[in-house]
């Protein structure tokens, strides 16, 4: 699995405009819905917020990987965004978050969902990648950083 398999250019948003945890998640869900990848954004949002209620998806180092499952999701898809101002997210390390990678999955998919979470976590755990993403001036530049990582890993 590659990030390019689940993240399309129209689902990359820089900068995100929301300033709260719930607002960021809603903005990313709305991005997926606008791209035609989530037929019922309310269901997907409820799933993601329920998941957040169990334990924060703020994995630390300024990164969060919120995720949700919904029948209205046509295929596993992702939305990526960067907030120019840090957002309190209840992260494991207590630090606020700027880098967000939302994964939406149909209810029937389990193994690929876990693989996607692991892939995103592994890539965003690298300080150099995070720094490049935070310096990206726009969505195209951020997507180029992620694509470059994939090409380098393929070698």
N, C-alpha and C positions, 0 to 999 in steps of 0.2 A: 504494500500500500504506500502511496505517495500523497503528499499534501495536495498536489495538483489533481488528484482523483476526487477530492471532496471540496476543494476551495476554488471557486471561479472568480474572475476579475470583478464581476458586478457585486460580489459579496465581500469586498474589501473596502473598509470605510475609514478614512483618515481626514480629519480627526473625528472622533466620536464626539457628539455634543452633550450627551447626558453626563450628569455629575454625581449620580448615586448608583449603588450596586444594582438595584432593581431597574433603574432607568437604562443603564448600560445593557443589561440582559434584554430588555424590551427593544432597544434600538437594534441589537444584533438579530433578534428574532424578526423584527420588521424588515431588516435588510434581506433575510432569507425569503420572507413572504413576497417582497417586492420583486425578487428574482424568480418567483414562481416555484419555489422549492418547498414551501410550507403552505398547504391549503387552509389550515386552521391555526393561524398564529396564536390565538388565545389559548388553545390546547397546548401548544408547544411552550408558550410562556409559563403556563401553570405548571407544566412538568418540570421546567428548569428551575422555577422558584421553589417548588416542592423539594427538589434535589438540593438546592442551596440551604433549605431549612434543616436538612439532615446534617450537612457539614459543608463548609465553604469549599468552593472549587478554586479558591485563591491558593495556588501551589507554592507561592513564595517568590522572592526575587523580582517582584513587580509584575507577576504573570498570573492570570486566571484562565481556567479552561472550563467555563460553564457548559453544561450540556443538558439536553432533554430528549425525550422520546415522545413521539406522537403518531397517531394513525395518518394524519394529514401530511406527513413528511414522505415525499415520493421516493427518495433515495438518501443515503447518508450524504449530508452536505455540511458545509461549515461557513461561518462568517467570521471575519477577522477585523479587528479595529484597534486603534491606539487613541487613548485619551491624552490630550496635551497636558492636562492637570491630573495628578494622581487621585484615585478614587478609593475611599475606605471600602474594603471588601471582606474583612474578617479573615485575612490570609493566615496560613499556618505560621508564618514568621512574624505576623503582626504588622507587616509593612503594607502601605497602600499599593494599588495596582494601576498600571498604565497600558499594559499589553493584554488584549483579550482575544481568545480564540474559542468561539462557540461551536459545538458539534451537535447537530440535529440528526436523530436516527429514527427510522421507522421502528415501531415496537417489536417487530419480529427479528431484528438484527441484534446479536449479542457479541459474538467473537470479533467482528470487524469494528464494533464500537470500542471495545477494549484496546484493539490494535491502534485505532486512530488516537485515542487518548495517550497511549504510550509514545507514539510517534511524535505528536505535538509536544508532549512533555519533554522528551529527549532533545528535540531541536531547541525549544525555548529555554532549556536549562543552561544553554551556552551563553556566557556573558557577552562574547563578541557579537553573536547574532542579535541578542536583545539590544545592544548598543546601536547596531546598524539599523534595526527596525525603528528605534526611537528617533534616529536622525532622518529617517525617510521623510521627504517633503510631501509625498502624496501616495495614493493607493498603488499606483503603478510601480513606484520605487520600492514599496514594502513587498509587493508581490515578487518583484525581481530578486530581492534578498532571499525570500523563501524558495524561489526557483533555483537560485544559485546553490543553496544548501543541498537541495535534492540532486542537482547535477554532480556536485562534489561527492556526495555519498554514493552515487551510482558507479563511480569509478573504482 
